[in-house]
Amino acid sequence: MNTMRDDAHKIIDEAIRAVLPEKAVERALSSMHVKNGAVIVAIGKAAWNMAKAAKDLLGAKISDGIVLTKYHHSKGDIEGLKIFEAGHPLPDQNSVIGTSKILELVSQLTSDDEVVFLVSGGGSALFEKPLHGITLNEIVSVTDQLLSCAASIVEINTVRKHLSAVKGGRFASHCNGAKIHAVVLSDVIGDPLNAIASGPAYPDQSTSEEALAIIKKYDLQITENIRKALQEETPKAVENCDTVITGSVSELCEAAAATASALNYHPHILSSFVENEAKEIGHFFGSIAKELKKVNKSQYTFQTPCAIILGGETVVHLKGKGKGGRNQELVLAAAIEIENIDDVIIFSLGSDGTDGPTDAAGGIVDGQSISRMKSACKNPALMLDNNDAYHALEASNDLVITGPTGTNVNDLIVLLCR
Amino acid sequence: MNTMRDDAHKIIDEAIRAVLPEKAVERALSSMHVKNGAVIVAIGKAAWNMAKAAKDLLGAKISDGIVLTKYHHSKGDIEGLKIFEAGHPLPDQNSVIGTSKILELVSQLTSDDEVVFLVSGGGSALFEKPLHGITLNEIVSVTDQLLSCAASIVEINTVRKHLSAVKGGRFASHCNGAKIHAVVLSDVIGDPLNAIASGPAYPDQSTSEEALAIIKKYDLQITENIRKALQEETPKAVENCDTVITGSVSELCEAAAATASALNYHPHILSSFVENEAKEIGHFFGSIAKELKKVNKSQYTFQTPCAIILGGETVVHLKGKGKGGRNQELVLAAAIEIENIDDVIIFSLGSDGTDGPTDAAGGIVDGQSISRMKSACKNPALMLDNNDAYHALEASNDLVITGPTGTNVNDLIVLLCR
């Protein structure tokens, strides 16, 4: 029989495999009918992998295309496509150059043509060209001012969309009515299409009026050109685009559930929208474990063996000076709650293979994790307080180390109970 | 058709009814065979109600008995029983007087006799007599010192049990081998019998050695009498006692689930061990609601209509100066997350009918709660930050006000989704 740790690692492997850009693009394109002569436009940190997968799949149907990704994220030539690299997380002049090349390409299209538009995280910085009449420096200055007066992310995005030639649906307007097949690799919880890469082919809900009100609210210093740009409205409808979201945290959870089911655990996805404090989720998972292990279990509780699954991205409010990441902190908090409970495993990891400033993707704990830490002379509760989960989990041999996975669709958090 | 709010209130009513002391005692005693001539000993805040229910049920079988409850918690005479009232949350001289009367009563018993021992929350303070040779003042002084040096609750209880003539299994030792039928109304999460009312008829796991080590660890100033008392060991086995736990938070959740099921919601008890930060649970329930309302719902998610049920007791770390309670804070946080989501209701309340220093038991929110608050010119996010949930929920007409319910088995937290 497999150990539960074996099962956990199988679930991790299969879930991540399902959301690799190649797999995700393959799944999405299988439901789309792409015409001969289509062009590929790929933007974001996963642009190269997405474009490679699309080109491999669509082959001779593709007449031309451009990949715009982050520095050092290209992995070589892709036949028939041009590759540009640019700045991230802050846009730079190469962002503007790559974006201009893309706009040149699509400006030659007609309503008989098609675009395979491959979108991944990081697209907001990489795919950027200031609206005519303003400069990137002017945009950076406004953004800096908004950040320093603690404007909300919604407010910052409202202003930035109105200053961009491609964000907030404007890219779609440049395509002359060519049909856009958008394949979106989602790294934002809830898959909000207006937020992923700032929604270049998605109608913008924010208005020019709102953008100007934000400038007024924070009393920002802006140039006359910026003020003029903000008065131009973004598209409120985009008719020429079909979108498939793929490789999202939902698919990560779904693949984990399917794998757990194949391993004979009853899977339950509680939510793929989790944004709680990391240790609170660890603590909560501990309380689920206690319920599952109660002597007189209710008929209304999950039947074991079961896999309770969460997706999303937890947060850590740092108090201490230790080493760790949100996933490691979550499982350390869980370990304290499930101390000495048998046949329970809790794991949490970032699907990109990284968790905080560490070489681990996350952690995996059981009822004996705490005693292993104590045997190594560690104090788990103090280490949790000091945000030092890495060293606690290192001592109990409970770190999950995958290396970079090549995808980035938030975190997977699972409780297995037999 | 019922509105979801009607359903929610029905669930609240039925769940609380199931854990009223009368019902709980009735259920527990139905599984016990009590001999003629048994005596009743009832301690705790619910002692009067429990004793009344037991006397009504067992009638002439009861030969004698004593009720020891908090001031103003007696509701009149109960035929054949003596009633004492004493201090809570701090024990006073009347605690010692009442406890002495109980010990006098049981000291006359033999191994042919039986005791119906009814235990409820508050028993630690109400049922207290210092071990021979020490005074209540000496105990209070040690407890004060432990509190001021931030000793853990486990440490405080270890010391207090060793200083008491009745805690930590010692009450059972006074009964001369008479059979004790203990009926425990649990107000402690996880129903730890050694903790409820300090476990008067339950073997003590803590040792004299541990108690002395705690005195040393915190360098406490104690009298010679206290030191002597700490050297006496508490019982490590209690042979003459059967215990039934009743009216616990598990039964609260179970009754909520059964009622929800009768109203055609699929009920799921996630956990009856919840001790998280209140607003984190509210936020998390919001993320479950989003999953249930997702366009392409997973087959592995709960089928709607459903009732997701939690029991336990959340906590609030106060930052602001507003008015509220943990249940009100929880639902305000949830309301922010479910804004504009239809057919979802989230409620949370204290089963005793009180929540923080307010006249409400908790709150009940839906997708329109936030807009009702905003219409009343309230800022829900700011009010949550200021721990001012009461005034936010008052504005949206979302307070749950039950008045004192007569029971106290932690909180019930439910999400209904159609």
Chai-1 contact restraints between the chains, C-beta under 6 A:
chainA,res_idxA,chainB,res_idxB,connection_type,confidence,min_distance_angstrom,max_distance_angstrom,comment,restraint_id
A,E254,B,S298,contact,1.0,0.0,6.0,A-B,restraint_1
A,A257,B,Y300,contact,1.0,0.0,6.0,A-B,restraint_2
A,P267,B,Y300,contact,1.0,0.0,6.0,A-B,restraint_3
A,I269,B,S298,contact,1.0,0.0,6.0,A-B,restraint_4
A,I269,B,Y300,contact,1.0,0.0,6.0,A-B,restraint_5
A,I269,B,T301,contact,1.0,0.0,6.0,A-B,restraint_6
A,L270,B,I288,contact,1.0,0.0,6.0,A-B,restraint_7
A,S271,B,S287,contact,1.0,0.0,6.0,A-B,restraint_8
A,S271,B,I288,contact,1.0,0.0,6.0,A-B,restraint_9
A,S271,B,E291,contact,1.0,0.0,6.0,A-B,restraint_10
A,F273,B,S287,contact,1.0,0.0,6.0,A-B,restraint_11
A,F273,B,K290,contact,1.0,0.0,6.0,A-B,restraint_12
A,V274,B,S287,contact,1.0,0.0,6.0,A-B,restraint_13
A,N276,B,E280,contact,1.0,0.0,6.0,A-B,restraint_14
A,N276,B,H283,contact,1.0,0.0,6.0,A-B,restraint_15
A,N276,B,F284,contact,1.0,0.0,6.0,A-B,restraint_16
A,E277,B,E280,contact,1.0,0.0,6.0,A-B,restraint_17
A,E280,B,N276,contact,1.0,0.0,6.0,A-B,restraint_18
A,E280,B,E277,contact,1.0,0.0,6.0,A-B,restraint_19
A,E280,B,E280,contact,1.0,0.0,6.0,A-B,restraint_20
A,H283,B,N276,contact,1.0,0.0,6.0,A-B,restraint_21
A,F284,B,N276,contact,1.0,0.0,6.0,A-B,restraint_22
A,S287,B,S271,contact,1.0,0.0,6.0,A-B,restraint_23
A,S287,B,F273,contact,1.0,0.0,6.0,A-B,restraint_24
A,S287,B,V274,contact,1.0,0.0,6.0,A-B,restraint_25
A,I288,B,L270,contact,1.0,0.0,6.0,A-B,restraint_26
A,I288,B,S271,contact,1.0,0.0,6.0,A-B,restraint_27
A,K290,B,F273,contact,1.0,0.0,6.0,A-B,restraint_28
A,E291,B,S271,contact,1.0,0.0,6.0,A-B,restraint_29
A,S298,B,E254,contact,1.0,0.0,6.0,A-B,restraint_30
A,S298,B,I269,contact,1.0,0.0,6.0,A-B,restraint_31
A,Y300,B,A257,contact,1.0,0.0,6.0,A-B,restraint_32
A,Y300,B,P267,contact,1.0,0.0,6.0,A-B,restraint_33
A,Y300,B,I269,contact,1.0,0.0,6.0,A-B,restraint_34
A,T301,B,I269,contact,1.0,0.0,6.0,A-B,restraint_35
